[in-house]
């Protein structure tokens, strides 16, 4: 039996102190405390539906605003995922999901390509969910895309409730990541690229 694919990142700046660990071969266990309740809820949804175990502890400058905590949590999780993927040998690489959440429907497609980009097609109709600024969700996905090296396309096809729309996105991202990080039993010894490497 192969060892679990794990990553661990400790990141300290003048703005945040973060400890993150991930296990790509987990069962969706999570222990999340960012200081932003709604962000905790979304990262927990990501862990549960991707089956990636996640520990994410953040002490951030929330007395200033939520920007640095949101950005740095995504960077650290993305770096830990990248570390766990190593040379990406054997992974399926691509993942996609349609994610219904009551009246809302999200679509997420991604490629763990090593070439990070975010395409975001989602507009909120309210400035906050709980205590979290809604403009920060796009930034969270941009940051995790950059740190993990993911080509990431996110779109809300329709919906009315802002909570439902963003939760559908996180669950769709989780399901797409679950597909993409799985080991393909037919090519478990190969990097899934004709180049022989992913990235660049």
C-alpha positions in Angstrom: 0.0 0.0 0.0 1.4 3.4 -1.0 1.9 6.1 1.6 -0.8 8.8 1.9 -0.1 11.9 -0.2 0.3 14.7 2.4 1.4 18.3 2.5 2.2 20.6 5.4 2.7 24.4 5.3 3.5 26.8 8.1 3.4 30.4 6.9 4.0 33.5 9.1 3.9 37.1 7.9 3.3 40.4 9.6 -0.4 39.9 8.7 -1.1 36.2 9.4 0.2 33.1 11.1 -1.0 29.9 9.4 -0.6 26.2 9.9 -2.1 23.9 7.2 -1.9 20.2 6.6 -3.7 18.1 3.9 -4.1 14.5 3.1 -5.2 13.9 -0.5 -6.0 10.3 0.3 -8.2 11.1 3.3 -11.9 10.8 4.1 -12.8 14.5 4.3 -11.9 15.1 8.0 -11.4 18.7 8.8 -10.3 21.0 11.6 -10.7 24.6 10.4 -10.4 27.9 12.4 -9.7 31.0 10.3 -11.5 33.5 12.6 -14.1 34.0 9.8 -17.1 31.8 10.4 -18.4 31.7 6.9 -15.0 30.9 5.4 -14.6 28.1 7.9 -17.9 26.7 6.8 -16.9 26.8 3.1 -13.4 25.2 3.7 -15.2 22.5 5.7 -17.5 21.9 2.8 -14.5 21.6 0.5 -12.8 19.0 2.7 -16.0 17.0 3.2 -16.9 16.7 -0.5 -13.3 16.4 -1.9 -12.4 13.7 0.7 -9.2 15.7 1.3 -8.4 15.9 5.0 -7.7 19.5 5.9 -6.3 21.2 9.0 -6.3 25.0 8.7 -5.5 27.2 11.6 -5.2 31.0 11.0 -4.4 33.9 13.3 -4.9 37.0 11.1 -5.2 40.7 11.3 -9.0 40.7 11.4 -8.9 44.0 13.2 -7.8 45.5 9.9 -10.1 43.5 7.6 -10.6 39.9 6.2 -8.5 40.2 3.1 -5.2 38.9 4.4 -6.8 36.0 6.3 -8.8 35.0 3.2 -5.9 35.2 0.8 -3.3 33.6 3.0 -5.5 30.6 4.0 -6.0 29.9 0.3 -2.3 30.3 -0.5 -1.3 27.9 2.3 -4.0 25.3 1.4 -2.9 25.5 -2.3 0.8 25.1 -1.4 0.0 22.1 0.8 -2.0 20.5 -2.0 0.9 21.2 -4.5 3.3 19.6 -2.0 1.1 16.6 -1.6 0.8 16.2 -5.4 4.6 16.2 -5.8 5.4 15.5 -9.5 1.6 14.7 -10.1 2.5 11.2 -11.3 -0.5 9.0 -11.8 -3.2 11.6 -11.2 -6.3 11.9 -13.3 -5.5 15.6 -13.6 -8.9 16.9 -14.9 -12.1 17.2 -12.9 -15.5 18.8 -13.4 -18.8 19.0 -11.6 -22.2 20.4 -11.8 -23.3 21.3 -8.3 -26.9 22.1 -7.5 -27.7 23.8 -4.2 -31.5 24.2 -4.0 -32.4 26.8 -6.7 -28.8 27.5 -7.6 -26.6 25.6 -10.0 -22.8 25.9 -10.2 -20.4 24.5 -12.8 -16.7 23.9 -12.0 -14.0 22.6 -14.4 -10.4 22.3 -13.6 -7.0 21.0 -14.8 -4.1 20.5 -12.4 -1.8 21.7 -15.1 0.8 23.7 -13.3 -0.5 26.7 -15.3 -2.7 28.7 -12.8 -5.5 30.8 -14.1 -9.0 31.6 -12.7 -12.0 32.3 -14.9 -14.8 33.5 -12.6 -18.3 34.1 -13.7 -20.3 34.8 -10.6 -21.9 38.0 -9.3 -23.2 38.5 -5.8 -26.3 40.6 -5.0 -25.3 41.4 -1.4 -22.0 42.6 0.1 -21.7 40.1 2.9 -22.5 36.5 3.9 -22.5 36.2 7.6 -19.5 38.5 8.5 -17.6 37.7 5.3 -17.2 40.2 2.4 -18.5 38.5 -0.7 -15.9 40.1 -2.9 -13.3 38.0 -1.2 -14.5 34.6 -2.5 -13.2 35.3 -6.0 -9.9 36.3 -4.4 -9.8 33.0 -2.4 -10.2 30.9 -5.5 -7.6 33.0 -7.4 -5.1 32.5 -4.6 -5.6 28.7 -4.3 -5.4 28.4 -8.1 -2.1 30.3 -8.1 -0.6 28.4 -5.2 -1.7 24.9 -6.3 -1.1 25.4 -10.1 -4.7 24.9 -11.2 -6.4 26.0 -14.3 -9.8 26.7 -12.7 -13.1 27.7 -14.4 -16.0 28.6 -12.1 -19.5 29.7 -13.1 -22.9 30.1 -11.5 -25.4 29.1 -14.2 -28.3 30.5 -12.2 -29.5 31.1 -8.7 -31.1 33.7 -6.4 -29.8 33.0 -2.9 -26.2 34.1 -2.5 -25.4 31.5 0.2 -26.7 28.7 -2.0 -24.6 30.0 -5.0 -21.3 30.2 -3.2 -21.9 26.9 -1.3 -22.6 25.3 -4.7 -19.3 26.6 -6.0 -17.3 25.2 -3.1 -19.0 21.8 -3.3 -18.5 21.8 -7.1 -14.8 22.7 -6.6 -14.5 19.9 -4.1 -16.1 17.3 -6.3 -13.9 18.3 -9.3 -10.8 18.2 -7.1 -11.7 14.8 -5.9 -11.8 13.5 -9.5 -8.6 15.3 -10.5 -6.3 14.2 -7.6 -7.3 10.5 -7.8 -4.7 8.1 -9.0 -5.6 6.6 -12.4 -5.0 2.8 -12.0 -4.3 2.5 -15.8 -1.5 5.1 -15.7 -0.3 5.2 -12.1 3.3 5.4 -13.0 3.1 8.2 -15.5 2.8 12.0 -15.4 -0.4 12.8 -17.3 1.2 14.9 -20.0 3.0 14.2 -23.3 5.7 16.6 -22.1 6.5 14.3 -19.2 6.0 17.2 -16.8 3.1 19.4 -15.7 3.7 23.2 -15.6 5.3 25.7 -17.8 
